[in-house]
Amino acid sequence: FRGQVSVLYFARSAELAGLRCETLRVPRQVTSLQLWEEIVRVHPRLAVIRDQVVFAVRQEYVLLGDQLLVLQPGDEVAIIPPISGG
Amino acid sequence: MDESEDVPKDFIKLKSEKLSVDEVSELVVSPYCGAVSVFIGTTRNNFEGKKVIHLEYEAYTSMAESEIKKICRDVRQKWPTIKHIAVHHRLGVVPITEASVIIAVSSPHRAESLEAVTYCINTLKASVPIWKKEIYEDEYSWKENKECFWANSKK
């Protein structure tokens, strides 16, 4: 009931995690908050930005919370700190 | 050219080379349009009294392109007379006074393209996964758009 997803890190989250992408084995069904906690277990320094990030799962924004995610192997999950384009 | 051949197009590009206002405006020019509206976002040399040396941009490129495509689709729903839309955003190092983003929109009459350009830049700042780092003399800072609803959220 775990699958491999690609986790992408950007901006401040890439600095805190020390990398830009990796493959992680995560539960196939998980709330967005639980997924965050799984990732923080691997990269504890990310904890400081918990209140300022959202996820992008399969390129759709997801808030950290109770939303249930159904992840397929190979899905892209990105950590999205506050944006500043334009 | 028959108007049926002048199919409305979106031109979206993220690139590290210097942006060109001529290039972006020419993309949207159409013989059926009397207006081309252009927004250029340039880099300022100061923030809160600190001297900005340059900016650096990074992007979740594939998602940024798809979010910009969504903005174009929304523009066409809100302003159906819009002809072409071009959004070019620079990535990597952007020196002071150079453009970080250029948006151009064409329409038969000016009201629609002026409104659409405003909508494009405002929505880009709220929804497109691009990040700006300001480099000062002794430090740097990741910027946060006030339009970004998850910035400084209290939970």
gemmi code that builds the backbone of each chain (N, CA, C; Angstrom):
import gemmi

chains = {
    "A": [
        ("PHE", (0.809, -1.206, 0.000), (0.000, 0.000, 0.000), (0.849, 1.265, 0.000)),
        ("ARG", (2.148, 1.119, -0.318), (3.011, 2.281, -0.526), (3.429, 2.318, -1.975)),
        ("GLY", (3.662, 3.524, -2.465), (4.127, 3.655, -3.854), (5.190, 4.722, -3.955)),
        ("GLN", (5.929, 4.693, -5.077), (7.005, 5.668, -5.296), (6.442, 6.909, -5.954)),
        ("VAL", (6.654, 8.062, -5.336), (6.291, 9.317, -5.990), (7.550, 10.173, -6.134)),
        ("SER", (7.522, 11.082, -7.110), (8.609, 12.053, -7.276), (8.266, 13.272, -6.454)),
        ("VAL", (9.154, 13.654, -5.548), (8.926, 14.846, -4.748), (9.857, 15.938, -5.257)),
        ("LEU", (9.299, 17.099, -5.576), (10.070, 18.225, -6.101), (10.101, 19.339, -5.061)),
        ("TYR", (11.276, 19.918, -4.878), (11.456, 21.004, -3.908), (11.837, 22.273, -4.648)),
        ("PHE", (11.241, 23.412, -4.225), (11.527, 24.686, -4.887), (11.862, 25.756, -3.870)),
        ("ALA", (12.641, 26.731, -4.313), (12.928, 27.950, -3.554), (13.408, 27.585, -2.142)),
        ("ARG", (12.778, 28.195, -1.136), (13.268, 27.980, 0.230), (13.201, 26.512, 0.638)),
        ("SER", (12.199, 25.781, 0.156), (12.094, 24.374, 0.547), (13.255, 23.555, -0.029)),
        ("ALA", (13.763, 23.928, -1.194), (14.932, 23.246, -1.768), (16.172, 23.538, -0.938)),
        ("GLU", (16.279, 24.761, -0.430), (17.430, 25.109, 0.424), (17.374, 24.325, 1.729)),
        ("LEU", (16.182, 24.220, 2.312), (16.060, 23.526, 3.599), (16.242, 22.017, 3.440)),
        ("ALA", (15.717, 21.456, 2.363), (15.831, 20.008, 2.155), (17.210, 19.641, 1.631)),
        ("GLY", (17.875, 20.592, 1.001), (19.209, 20.331, 0.444), (19.182, 19.620, -0.893)),
        ("LEU", (18.015, 19.558, -1.521), (17.955, 18.928, -2.839), (16.722, 19.428, -3.573)),
        ("ARG", (16.663, 19.128, -4.871), (15.571, 19.625, -5.713), (14.563, 18.548, -6.070)),
        ("CYS", (14.986, 17.296, -6.061), (14.018, 16.235, -6.336), (14.527, 14.900, -5.849)),
        ("GLU", (13.575, 14.030, -5.528), (13.922, 12.683, -5.101), (12.675, 11.811, -5.244)),
        ("THR", (12.891, 10.503, -5.157), (11.775, 9.564, -5.159), (11.571, 9.116, -3.721)),
        ("LEU", (10.328, 9.152, -3.264), (10.016, 8.669, -1.914), (8.923, 7.609, -1.996)),
        ("ARG", (8.980, 6.638, -1.085), (7.899, 5.669, -0.978), (6.926, 6.213, 0.056)),
        ("VAL", (5.707, 6.453, -0.380), (4.685, 7.027, 0.511), (3.406, 6.203, 0.384)),
        ("PRO", (2.512, 6.313, 1.383), (1.249, 5.572, 1.280), (0.467, 6.022, 0.055)),
        ("ARG", (-0.246, 5.069, -0.563), (-1.014, 5.411, -1.766), (-2.199, 6.307, -1.410)),
        ("GLN", (-2.764, 6.092, -0.220), (-3.860, 6.967, 0.232), (-3.394, 7.646, 1.515)),
        ("VAL", (-3.449, 8.943, 1.516), (-2.866, 9.691, 2.631), (-3.470, 11.094, 2.604)),
        ("THR", (-3.659, 11.691, 3.776), (-4.110, 13.089, 3.754), (-2.901, 13.970, 3.417)),
        ("SER", (-3.185, 15.172, 2.950), (-2.082, 16.052, 2.570), (-1.222, 16.384, 3.788)),
        ("LEU", (-1.842, 16.490, 4.956), (-1.057, 16.770, 6.158), (-0.164, 15.586, 6.512)),
        ("GLN", (-0.694, 14.365, 6.384), (0.117, 13.167, 6.662), (1.287, 13.067, 5.684)),
        ("LEU", (1.036, 13.422, 4.433), (2.105, 13.389, 3.435), (3.206, 14.376, 3.817)),
        ("TRP", (2.793, 15.572, 4.271), (3.765, 16.564, 4.723), (4.608, 15.993, 5.862)),
        ("GLU", (3.942, 15.337, 6.812), (4.656, 14.789, 7.965), (5.638, 13.698, 7.541)),
        ("GLU", (5.278, 12.884, 6.536), (6.204, 11.883, 5.999), (7.460, 12.562, 5.439)),
        ("ILE", (7.239, 13.638, 4.705), (8.368, 14.333, 4.068), (9.235, 15.011, 5.129)),
        ("VAL", (8.616, 15.573, 6.157), (9.394, 16.230, 7.222), (10.212, 15.209, 8.015)),
        ("ARG", (9.709, 13.983, 8.115), (10.501, 12.930, 8.782), (11.820, 12.716, 8.033)),
        ("VAL", (11.781, 12.829, 6.707), (12.993, 12.652, 5.900), (13.861, 13.910, 5.945)),
        ("HIS", (13.217, 15.081, 5.979), (13.927, 16.372, 5.970), (13.400, 17.252, 7.090)),
        ("PRO", (13.857, 17.035, 8.328), (13.298, 17.759, 9.476), (13.392, 19.279, 9.371)),
        ("ARG", (14.391, 19.785, 8.647), (14.527, 21.247, 8.528), (13.349, 21.895, 7.819)),
        ("LEU", (12.552, 21.117, 7.114), (11.383, 21.690, 6.430), (10.306, 22.142, 7.402)),
        ("ALA", (10.363, 21.641, 8.632), (9.285, 21.936, 9.589), (9.039, 23.431, 9.750)),
        ("VAL", (10.079, 24.241, 9.621), (9.919, 25.687, 9.870), (9.007, 26.369, 8.856)),
        ("ILE", (8.794, 25.784, 7.683), (7.965, 26.455, 6.675), (6.566, 25.850, 6.557)),
        ("ARG", (6.213, 24.977, 7.494), (4.932, 24.273, 7.416), (3.743, 25.205, 7.206)),
        ("ASP", (3.725, 26.355, 7.840), (2.579, 27.258, 7.752), (2.570, 28.097, 6.486)),
        ("GLN", (3.589, 27.953, 5.668), (3.662, 28.807, 4.483), (3.699, 28.043, 3.178)),
        ("VAL", (3.489, 26.729, 3.218), (3.587, 25.981, 1.963), (2.256, 25.343, 1.615)),
        ("VAL", (2.097, 25.065, 0.328), (1.059, 24.166, -0.150), (1.774, 23.103, -0.974)),
        ("PHE", (1.032, 22.061, -1.311), (1.549, 21.069, -2.252), (1.007, 21.376, -3.643)),
        ("ALA", (1.705, 20.838, -4.657), (1.072, 20.666, -5.960), (1.157, 19.168, -6.227)),
        ("VAL", (-0.009, 18.515, -6.325), (-0.063, 17.084, -6.590), (-0.599, 16.910, -8.009)),
        ("ARG", (0.183, 16.256, -8.841), (-0.163, 16.167, -10.275), (-0.498, 17.560, -10.815)),
        ("GLN", (0.260, 18.556, -10.393), (0.180, 19.954, -10.851), (-1.131, 20.651, -10.500)),
        ("GLU", (-1.774, 20.192, -9.414), (-2.917, 20.932, -8.874), (-2.581, 21.278, -7.430)),
        ("TYR", (-2.888, 22.524, -7.021), (-2.559, 22.947, -5.661), (-3.416, 22.208, -4.637)),
        ("VAL", (-2.804, 21.813, -3.539), (-3.498, 21.150, -2.432), (-3.001, 21.769, -1.133)),
        ("LEU", (-3.941, 22.234, -0.286), (-3.553, 22.763, 1.020), (-3.137, 21.607, 1.922)),
        ("LEU", (-2.300, 21.914, 2.909), (-1.948, 20.916, 3.931), (-3.141, 20.782, 4.863)),
        ("GLY", (-3.706, 19.592, 4.925), (-4.885, 19.424, 5.784), (-5.471, 18.045, 5.614)),
        ("ASP", (-6.805, 17.988, 5.688), (-7.493, 16.699, 5.701), (-7.778, 16.120, 4.329)),
        ("GLN", (-7.433, 16.859, 3.277), (-7.794, 16.363, 1.946), (-7.120, 15.033, 1.666)),
        ("LEU", (-7.906, 14.049, 1.286), (-7.370, 12.714, 1.023), (-6.783, 12.667, -0.380)),
        ("LEU", (-5.536, 12.252, -0.454), (-4.861, 12.116, -1.744), (-4.801, 10.646, -2.115)),
        ("VAL", (-5.072, 10.344, -3.372), (-4.892, 8.986, -3.882), (-3.733, 9.053, -4.861)),
        ("LEU", (-2.592, 8.533, -4.441), (-1.365, 8.702, -5.226), (-1.093, 7.470, -6.066)),
        ("GLN", (-0.712, 7.713, -7.331), (-0.309, 6.626, -8.235), (1.214, 6.605, -8.300)),
        ("PRO", (1.806, 5.434, -8.531), (3.274, 5.390, -8.693), (3.711, 6.348, -9.801)),
        ("GLY", (4.760, 7.109, -9.521), (5.269, 8.051, -10.516), (4.631, 9.418, -10.450)),
        ("ASP", (3.618, 9.613, -9.603), (2.999, 10.936, -9.470), (4.025, 11.951, -9.001)),
        ("GLU", (3.833, 13.200, -9.434), (4.688, 14.302, -9.018), (4.031, 15.038, -7.871)),
        ("VAL", (4.772, 15.215, -6.788), (4.305, 16.003, -5.651), (5.332, 17.104, -5.454)),
        ("ALA", (4.907, 18.359, -5.479), (5.857, 19.455, -5.334), (5.549, 20.242, -4.077)),
        ("ILE", (6.608, 20.662, -3.380), (6.463, 21.568, -2.242), (6.491, 22.982, -2.796)),
        ("ILE", (5.453, 23.755, -2.493), (5.276, 25.079, -3.098), (5.321, 26.157, -2.018)),
        ("PRO", (6.490, 26.791, -1.804), (6.531, 27.951, -0.900), (5.784, 29.129, -1.538)),
        ("PRO", (5.568, 30.218, -0.775), (4.845, 31.361, -1.353), (5.485, 31.833, -2.647)),
        ("ILE", (4.649, 32.048, -3.662), (5.155, 32.344, -4.997), (5.433, 33.831, -5.171)),
        ("SER", (6.289, 34.124, -6.130), (6.668, 35.521, -6.375), (7.028, 35.746, -7.834)),
        ("GLY", (6.207, 35.233, -8.728), (6.438, 35.481, -10.149), (5.953, 36.861, -10.550)),
        ("GLY", (6.284, 37.242, -11.764), (5.819, 38.501, -12.324), (6.699, 39.688, -11.953)),
    ],
    "B": [
        ("MET", (-5.251, 38.271, -45.304), (-5.545, 37.066, -44.504), (-7.027, 37.071, -44.135)),
        ("ASP", (-7.689, 35.963, -44.321), (-9.064, 35.789, -43.908), (-9.089, 35.696, -42.381)),
        ("GLU", (-10.146, 36.282, -41.738), (-10.112, 36.212, -40.275), (-10.165, 34.774, -39.774)),
        ("SER", (-10.750, 33.881, -40.552), (-10.805, 32.481, -40.117), (-9.407, 31.846, -40.074)),
        ("GLU", (-8.436, 32.486, -40.764), (-7.052, 31.970, -40.701), (-6.297, 32.562, -39.521)),
        ("ASP", (-6.818, 33.639, -38.946), (-6.131, 34.316, -37.838), (-6.641, 33.726, -36.527)),
        ("VAL", (-6.370, 32.444, -36.346), (-6.884, 31.717, -35.186), (-6.250, 32.267, -33.908)),
        ("PRO", (-7.040, 32.541, -32.885), (-6.463, 33.053, -31.631), (-5.409, 32.103, -31.070)),
        ("LYS", (-4.266, 32.679, -30.661), (-3.170, 31.856, -30.165), (-2.650, 32.373, -28.831)),
        ("ASP", (-2.149, 31.433, -28.035), (-1.438, 31.774, -26.797), (0.038, 31.490, -27.019)),
        ("PHE", (0.885, 32.449, -26.668), (2.332, 32.258, -26.800), (2.930, 32.326, -25.400)),
        ("ILE", (3.378, 31.208, -24.882), (3.868, 31.147, -23.498), (5.308, 30.679, -23.525)),
        ("LYS", (6.186, 31.442, -22.898), (7.587, 31.043, -22.897), (8.241, 31.422, -21.578)),
        ("LEU", (8.996, 30.477, -21.016), (9.865, 30.723, -19.867), (11.283, 30.548, -20.386)),
        ("LYS", (12.135, 31.560, -20.233), (13.473, 31.458, -20.819), (14.477, 32.252, -20.000)),
        ("SER", (15.737, 31.893, -20.126), (16.762, 32.577, -19.343), (17.388, 33.745, -20.099)),
        ("GLU", (17.111, 33.859, -21.389), (17.699, 34.968, -22.158), (16.889, 36.242, -21.925)),
        ("LYS", (17.501, 37.364, -22.240), (16.856, 38.669, -22.112), (15.556, 38.692, -22.918)),
        ("LEU", (14.503, 39.275, -22.307), (13.208, 39.343, -22.985), (13.173, 40.536, -23.938)),
        ("SER", (12.354, 40.422, -24.972), (12.255, 41.485, -25.973), (10.820, 41.962, -26.111)),
        ("VAL", (10.601, 43.251, -25.845), (9.257, 43.816, -25.979), (8.817, 43.762, -27.434)),
        ("ASP", (9.728, 44.036, -28.360), (9.388, 43.961, -29.791), (8.904, 42.563, -30.159)),
        ("GLU", (9.661, 41.571, -29.704), (9.330, 40.191, -30.068), (7.955, 39.818, -29.529)),
        ("VAL", (7.704, 40.144, -28.250), (6.446, 39.743, -27.624), (5.258, 40.477, -28.245)),
        ("SER", (5.421, 41.783, -28.503), (4.288, 42.511, -29.125), (4.015, 42.028, -30.532)),
        ("GLU", (5.080, 41.729, -31.283), (4.866, 41.266, -32.657), (4.139, 39.934, -32.708)),
        ("LEU", (4.296, 39.119, -31.655), (3.592, 37.830, -31.632), (2.079, 38.003, -31.671)),
        ("VAL", (1.577, 39.081, -31.066), (0.117, 39.213, -30.924), (-0.515, 40.142, -31.953)),
        ("VAL", (0.314, 40.809, -32.742), (-0.228, 41.733, -33.745), (-1.126, 40.968, -34.716)),
        ("SER", (-2.231, 41.593, -35.093), (-3.172, 40.958, -36.017), (-3.819, 42.042, -36.862)),
        ("PRO", (-4.040, 41.769, -38.147), (-4.700, 42.776, -38.979), (-6.145, 43.044, -38.564)),
        ("TYR", (-6.709, 42.185, -37.702), (-8.088, 42.365, -37.244), (-8.153, 43.087, -35.906)),
        ("CYS", (-7.003, 43.459, -35.374), (-6.944, 44.092, -34.062), (-6.444, 45.514, -34.159)),
        ("GLY", (-7.133, 46.416, -33.478), (-6.707, 47.806, -33.420), (-5.938, 48.114, -32.166)),
        ("ALA", (-5.808, 47.126, -31.275), (-5.110, 47.393, -30.020), (-4.203, 46.244, -29.633)),
        ("VAL", (-2.991, 46.613, -29.185), (-2.100, 45.675, -28.517), (-1.746, 46.328, -27.184)),
        ("SER", (-2.073, 45.676, -26.084), (-1.698, 46.198, -24.766), (-0.566, 45.357, -24.215)),
        ("VAL", (0.403, 46.046, -23.608), (1.613, 45.363, -23.145), (1.893, 45.744, -21.694)),
        ("PHE", (2.214, 44.750, -20.862), (2.731, 45.003, -19.517), (4.161, 44.484, -19.464)),
        ("ILE", (5.042, 45.314, -18.876), (6.429, 44.885, -18.679), (6.726, 44.974, -17.190)),
        ("GLY", (7.144, 43.872, -16.564), (7.573, 43.904, -15.168), (9.086, 44.024, -15.148)),
        ("THR", (9.587, 45.087, -14.521), (11.042, 45.297, -14.495), (11.559, 45.184, -13.067)),
        ("THR", (12.859, 45.092, -12.922), (13.447, 44.870, -11.595), (13.911, 46.192, -10.998)),
        ("ARG", (13.485, 46.425, -9.754), (13.867, 47.652, -9.061), (15.212, 47.452, -8.373)),
        ("ASN", (15.885, 48.570, -8.057), (17.214, 48.450, -7.465), (17.206, 48.580, -5.959)),
        ("ASN", (15.996, 48.665, -5.346), (16.002, 48.808, -3.897), (14.763, 48.186, -3.287)),
        ("PHE", (14.885, 47.744, -2.062), (13.771, 47.211, -1.291), (14.019, 47.549, 0.164)),
        ("GLU", (13.092, 48.304, 0.778), (13.180, 48.680, 2.202), (14.572, 49.206, 2.552)),
        ("GLY", (15.074, 50.077, 1.721), (16.361, 50.718, 1.996), (17.570, 49.883, 1.627)),
        ("LYS", (17.362, 48.625, 1.254), (18.502, 47.784, 0.885), (18.719, 47.858, -0.620)),
        ("LYS", (20.002, 47.839, -1.002), (20.319, 47.885, -2.426), (20.182, 46.480, -3.008)),
        ("VAL", (19.384, 46.364, -4.064), (19.222, 45.075, -4.739), (20.281, 44.965, -5.836)),
        ("ILE", (21.078, 43.916, -5.751), (22.151, 43.714, -6.736), (21.568, 43.124, -8.019)),
        ("HIS", (20.786, 42.063, -7.889), (20.049, 41.507, -9.020), (18.966, 40.578, -8.486)),
        ("LEU", (18.131, 40.070, -9.374), (17.098, 39.103, -9.003), (17.437, 37.753, -9.608)),
        ("GLU", (16.949, 36.695, -8.951), (17.050, 35.357, -9.541), (15.671, 34.726, -9.504)),
        ("TYR", (15.260, 34.152, -10.620), (13.955, 33.507, -10.695), (14.120, 32.018, -10.926)),
        ("GLU", (13.253, 31.217, -10.264), (13.179, 29.810, -10.614), (11.699, 29.450, -10.781)),
        ("ALA", (11.442, 28.330, -11.439), (10.055, 27.966, -11.726), (9.865, 26.461, -11.677)),
        ("TYR", (8.655, 26.046, -11.344), (8.191, 24.677, -11.580), (7.666, 24.765, -13.014)),
        ("THR", (8.558, 24.561, -13.940), (8.324, 24.975, -15.320), (7.071, 24.385, -15.941)),
        ("SER", (6.902, 23.067, -15.839), (5.752, 22.454, -16.516), (4.448, 22.967, -15.912)),
        ("MET", (4.414, 23.111, -14.572), (3.174, 23.597, -13.965), (2.977, 25.098, -14.228)),
        ("ALA", (4.063, 25.854, -14.280), (3.938, 27.285, -14.579), (3.313, 27.475, -15.963)),
        ("GLU", (3.772, 26.691, -16.915), (3.206, 26.802, -18.268), (1.732, 26.424, -18.263)),
        ("SER", (1.373, 25.377, -17.528), (-0.045, 24.992, -17.532), (-0.893, 25.999, -16.772)),
        ("GLU", (-0.375, 26.606, -15.724), (-1.140, 27.646, -15.017), (-1.306, 28.884, -15.894)),
        ("ILE", (-0.283, 29.240, -16.663), (-0.408, 30.389, -17.563), (-1.434, 30.069, -18.655)),
        ("LYS", (-1.437, 28.823, -19.123), (-2.446, 28.401, -20.116), (-3.852, 28.558, -19.534)),
        ("LYS", (-4.030, 28.225, -18.253), (-5.341, 28.395, -17.609), (-5.728, 29.860, -17.575)),
        ("ILE", (-4.754, 30.736, -17.308), (-5.036, 32.175, -17.292), (-5.502, 32.610, -18.673)),
        ("CYS", (-4.833, 32.150, -19.706), (-5.231, 32.508, -21.081), (-6.664, 32.042, -21.364)),
        ("ARG", (-6.982, 30.838, -20.914), (-8.332, 30.303, -21.141), (-9.361, 31.174, -20.421)),
        ("ASP", (-9.043, 31.578, -19.182), (-9.954, 32.446, -18.431), (-10.107, 33.804, -19.102)),
        ("VAL", (-9.017, 34.337, -19.623), (-9.073, 35.624, -20.324), (-10.046, 35.526, -21.500)),
        ("ARG", (-9.963, 34.453, -22.236), (-10.809, 34.316, -23.435), (-12.278, 34.143, -23.063)),
        ("GLN", (-12.541, 33.554, -21.876), (-13.927, 33.445, -21.414), (-14.466, 34.808, -21.003)),
        ("LYS", (-13.615, 35.573, -20.310), (-14.074, 36.882, -19.802), (-14.156, 37.927, -20.911)),
        ("TRP", (-13.236, 37.895, -21.842), (-13.166, 38.880, -22.922), (-13.092, 38.138, -24.253)),
        ("PRO", (-14.230, 37.722, -24.773), (-14.228, 36.851, -25.957), (-13.651, 37.475, -27.223)),
        ("THR", (-13.498, 38.806, -27.254), (-12.940, 39.402, -28.472), (-11.412, 39.397, -28.488)),
        ("ILE", (-10.775, 38.982, -27.402), (-9.305, 38.927, -27.372), (-8.802, 38.026, -28.493)),
        ("LYS", (-7.776, 38.475, -29.207), (-7.244, 37.679, -30.300), (-6.069, 36.844, -29.807)),
        ("HIS", (-4.905, 37.445, -29.624), (-3.722, 36.668, -29.218), (-3.222, 37.134, -27.859)),
        ("ILE", (-2.594, 36.196, -27.136), (-2.017, 36.485, -25.830), (-0.583, 35.960, -25.813)),
        ("ALA", (0.333, 36.776, -25.347), (1.722, 36.308, -25.200), (2.193, 36.605, -23.783)),
        ("VAL", (2.759, 35.600, -23.134), (3.347, 35.766, -21.802), (4.756, 35.195, -21.842)),
        ("HIS", (5.735, 36.055, -21.681), (7.129, 35.612, -21.588), (7.641, 35.953, -20.200)),
        ("HIS", (8.228, 34.970, -19.523), (8.787, 35.207, -18.188), (10.234, 34.746, -18.199)),
        ("ARG", (11.072, 35.573, -17.596), (12.496, 35.228, -17.584), (12.826, 34.405, -16.348)),
        ("LEU", (13.751, 33.483, -16.507), (14.233, 32.674, -15.381), (15.734, 32.889, -15.216)),
        ("GLY", (16.238, 32.547, -14.037), (17.667, 32.734, -13.762), (17.934, 34.161, -13.313)),
        ("VAL", (19.131, 34.633, -13.568), (19.544, 35.960, -13.109), (18.939, 37.043, -13.999)),
        ("VAL", (18.304, 38.043, -13.371), (17.773, 39.187, -14.116), (18.409, 40.454, -13.544)),
        ("PRO", (19.232, 41.143, -14.320), (19.871, 42.375, -13.823), (18.854, 43.492, -13.607)),
        ("ILE", (19.219, 44.445, -12.767), (18.351, 45.595, -12.477), (17.957, 46.324, -13.756)),
        ("THR", (16.724, 46.740, -13.821), (16.049, 47.444, -14.924), (15.679, 46.539, -16.089)),
        ("GLU", (16.173, 45.333, -16.126), (15.741, 44.457, -17.233), (14.381, 43.856, -16.910)),
        ("ALA", (13.696, 43.387, -17.943), (12.336, 42.885, -17.777), (12.358, 41.466, -17.239)),
        ("SER", (11.514, 41.187, -16.245), (11.345, 39.810, -15.783), (10.111, 39.170, -16.406)),
        ("VAL", (9.148, 39.989, -16.789), (7.959, 39.441, -17.439), (7.427, 40.445, -18.453)),
        ("ILE", (6.953, 39.939, -19.586), (6.283, 40.770, -20.589), (5.006, 40.041, -20.985)),
        ("ILE", (3.884, 40.788, -20.913), (2.588, 40.233, -21.312), (2.023, 41.132, -22.403)),
        ("ALA", (1.592, 40.552, -23.510), (0.981, 41.334, -24.592), (-0.323, 40.670, -25.003)),
        ("VAL", (-1.348, 41.499, -25.221), (-2.670, 40.988, -25.603), (-3.227, 41.854, -26.725)),
        ("SER", (-3.811, 41.242, -27.741), (-4.415, 42.022, -28.821), (-5.920, 41.812, -28.852)),
        ("SER", (-6.621, 42.880, -29.271), (-8.073, 42.827, -29.397), (-8.485, 43.877, -30.418)),
        ("PRO", (-9.706, 43.744, -30.974), (-10.127, 44.723, -31.973), (-10.155, 46.148, -31.420)),
        ("HIS", (-10.659, 46.299, -30.179), (-10.736, 47.619, -29.543), (-9.969, 47.595, -28.244)),
        ("ARG", (-9.568, 48.760, -27.770), (-8.566, 48.804, -26.690), (-9.059, 48.372, -25.319)),
        ("ALA", (-10.343, 48.549, -25.006), (-10.791, 48.296, -23.623), (-10.471, 46.866, -23.190)),
        ("GLU", (-10.766, 45.913, -24.078), (-10.594, 44.503, -23.702), (-9.139, 44.146, -23.477)),
        ("SER", (-8.246, 44.572, -24.349), (-6.842, 44.172, -24.170), (-6.230, 44.846, -22.948)),
        ("LEU", (-6.645, 46.088, -22.662), (-6.128, 46.757, -21.458), (-6.577, 45.999, -20.212)),
        ("GLU", (-7.848, 45.651, -20.159), (-8.354, 44.908, -18.991), (-7.723, 43.529, -18.896)),
        ("ALA", (-7.569, 42.874, -20.035), (-7.036, 41.504, -20.029), (-5.585, 41.465, -19.569)),
        ("VAL", (-4.790, 42.444, -19.967), (-3.387, 42.489, -19.535), (-3.304, 42.648, -18.025)),
        ("THR", (-4.169, 43.514, -17.469), (-4.198, 43.700, -16.016), (-4.564, 42.391, -15.324)),
        ("TYR", (-5.584, 41.744, -15.836), (-6.001, 40.461, -15.268), (-4.873, 39.446, -15.331)),
        ("CYS", (-4.171, 39.386, -16.443), (-3.084, 38.404, -16.622), (-1.996, 38.584, -15.572)),
        ("ILE", (-1.514, 39.790, -15.383), (-0.403, 39.961, -14.449), (-0.874, 39.741, -13.012)),
        ("ASN", (-2.078, 40.207, -12.691), (-2.577, 40.004, -11.323), (-2.770, 38.525, -11.017)),
        ("THR", (-3.300, 37.776, -11.970), (-3.553, 36.352, -11.752), (-2.256, 35.559, -11.779)),
        ("LEU", (-1.310, 35.972, -12.623), (-0.002, 35.313, -12.644), (0.640, 35.386, -11.268)),
        ("LYS", (0.530, 36.571, -10.656), (1.150, 36.762, -9.334), (0.463, 35.936, -8.253)),
        ("ALA", (-0.776, 35.550, -8.495), (-1.504, 34.776, -7.486), (-1.396, 33.278, -7.690)),
        ("SER", (-1.024, 32.825, -8.882), (-1.214, 31.403, -9.153), (-0.100, 30.676, -9.899)),
        ("VAL", (0.883, 31.367, -10.431), (1.877, 30.663, -11.251), (3.108, 30.323, -10.410)),
        ("PRO", (3.527, 29.047, -10.381), (4.633, 28.639, -9.505), (5.997, 29.086, -10.030)),
        ("ILE", (6.275, 30.356, -9.785), (7.564, 30.978, -10.103), (7.997, 31.698, -8.831)),
        ("TRP", (9.301, 31.647, -8.512), (9.816, 32.265, -7.292), (10.937, 33.234, -7.613)),
        ("LYS", (10.948, 34.343, -6.866), (11.940, 35.401, -7.055), (12.775, 35.525, -5.796)),
        ("LYS", (14.090, 35.571, -6.004), (15.013, 35.774, -4.893), (15.681, 37.121, -5.136)),
        ("GLU", (15.599, 38.030, -4.155), (16.289, 39.320, -4.269), (17.666, 39.175, -3.642)),
        ("ILE", (18.693, 39.528, -4.373), (20.062, 39.440, -3.855), (20.508, 40.853, -3.464)),
        ("TYR", (20.820, 41.028, -2.165), (21.318, 42.308, -1.648), (22.825, 42.200, -1.493)),
        ("GLU", (23.430, 43.227, -0.891), (24.894, 43.181, -0.784), (25.336, 42.082, 0.175)),
        ("ASP", (24.622, 41.952, 1.325), (25.095, 41.010, 2.346), (24.193, 39.811, 2.554)),
        ("GLU", (23.057, 39.787, 1.903), (22.094, 38.719, 2.175), (21.183, 38.572, 0.967)),
        ("TYR", (20.182, 37.692, 1.103), (19.178, 37.568, 0.043), (17.837, 37.282, 0.693)),
        ("SER", (16.780, 37.366, -0.107), (15.440, 37.160, 0.435), (14.542, 36.549, -0.627)),
        ("TRP", (13.849, 35.474, -0.268), (12.820, 34.939, -1.155), (11.588, 35.820, -1.005)),
        ("LYS", (11.122, 36.396, -2.113), (9.969, 37.288, -2.062), (8.671, 36.486, -2.026)),
        ("GLU", (7.628, 37.148, -1.550), (6.302, 36.514, -1.497), (5.290, 37.515, -2.042)),
        ("ASN", (4.569, 37.157, -3.072), (3.550, 38.066, -3.605), (2.405, 38.190, -2.604)),
        ("LYS", (1.912, 39.413, -2.433), (0.769, 39.585, -1.526), (-0.460, 38.874, -2.074)),
        ("GLU", (-0.475, 38.630, -3.404), (-1.586, 37.916, -4.031), (-1.585, 36.428, -3.686)),
        ("CYS", (-0.474, 35.929, -3.146), (-0.357, 34.490, -2.882), (-1.094, 34.166, -1.598)),
        ("PHE", (-2.149, 33.364, -1.681), (-2.997, 33.202, -0.502), (-2.363, 32.347, 0.584)),
        ("TRP", (-1.296, 31.597, 0.294), (-0.679, 30.787, 1.342), (0.585, 31.424, 1.920)),
        ("ALA", (0.842, 32.673, 1.575), (1.973, 33.374, 2.193), (1.554, 33.857, 3.570)),
        ("ASN", (2.451, 33.695, 4.577), (2.171, 34.218, 5.916), (0.827, 33.780, 6.469)),
        ("SER", (0.419, 32.569, 6.117), (-0.874, 32.136, 6.649), (-0.693, 31.702, 8.094)),
        ("LYS", (-1.672, 32.018, 8.909), (-1.594, 31.610, 10.318), (-2.477, 30.390, 10.499)),
        ("LYS", (-1.891, 29.317, 11.015), (-2.706, 28.106, 11.172), (-2.729, 27.668, 12.623)),
    ],
}
model = gemmi.Model(1)
for chain_id, residues in chains.items():
    chain = gemmi.Chain(chain_id)
    for i, (resn, *xyz) in enumerate(residues, 1):
        res = gemmi.Residue()
        res.name, res.seqid = resn, gemmi.SeqId(i, " ")
        for name, pos in zip(("N", "CA", "C"), xyz):
            atom = gemmi.Atom()
            atom.name, atom.element = name, gemmi.Element(name[0])
            atom.pos, atom.b_iso = gemmi.Position(*pos), 0.0
            res.add_atom(atom)
        chain.add_residue(res)
    model.add_chain(chain)
structure = gemmi.Structure()
structure.add_model(model)
structure.setup_entities()
